[in-house]
């Protein structure tokens, strides 16, 4: 039995459409992956939880410094449900 929930990581295109990148086990692992992506790209990314049916966290290159230090978005920007447009 899996101990951690699965989370999907998406990149958000400038037009608002999402691109699925990968699924990872556990929120901590998803945040680590997001931090790695932010080091190499200026795109916006988000972590989606199928279990909760919504976006758990969003981050962009502008958030990168604080995100890396804190291990997550400083404001933990969240959306109630669905994809960001």
N, C-alpha and C positions, 0 to 999 in steps of 0.2 A: 504494500500500500504506500502511495506517495505521501510524503509528509508536508510538502510545500505545494501551493497552488501554482498553476502555470500562468505565465504572463506573456502577452504578445508585444513585440516592439515594432513600432511603425515610424516611418519618416513621413513628414507632411510636406507635400509639394506646395509651391507658392500659390497655386490655384485652390488650395485647400483639400485636394484629394490625397488620401492616404496610400502608402506603399508598405505592405507587410514585409518585414525583414526577417524576423525569427521569433520562435517561442523559447522561453527559458523557464526553468523551475525556480520559484522563489522570488519575492520582491527584491531582496538584497542583490541577487544575481542580476535581475533586470536593471537595477540602478547602476551596478558596476558596468554592465554592457553599455548603458546609455552614456556614462561618463567616458568610456573608450570611444564611442562614436563621436561625441562632442569634441574630442581632441583633434579629430581629423576632418571635420565637416562643419560648414556654417548652417546646415539645415536645422529645421525644428523636428523634434522627435517626441513620441509619446508612448507611454506604457499603458496597455489596455488589459483589463481583466474580464475575461468571458464570464467568470463566476459572478462578479458584481454587475456586469453589463455596462461598464463605463470606463472612462479614462482615469487611471490612478494618478498619473503624474505626467507633466509636460516639461520639456526643456529645450533650449536653443543655445547657440554659441554665446549669446549675450549672457546666459545664465552660467556658462561653463565654469568660471573661476570659483564662484560660491558653491556650485553643484559639486565640484570635485572636492572641495574642502569639507563640506558638510555630508557628502555621500548621497545627497539628494538635492532637489530644487529648493532654494532658500524659501520660496513662498509656497512650496508644494502645490503649485497651481493644479487645480483639479476641475474636472467637468462632471456634471451629474450623470450623463449617460451618452452613449453613441460617439460618433466621430466628430472631430473638430472641423468646422468649415470656415 
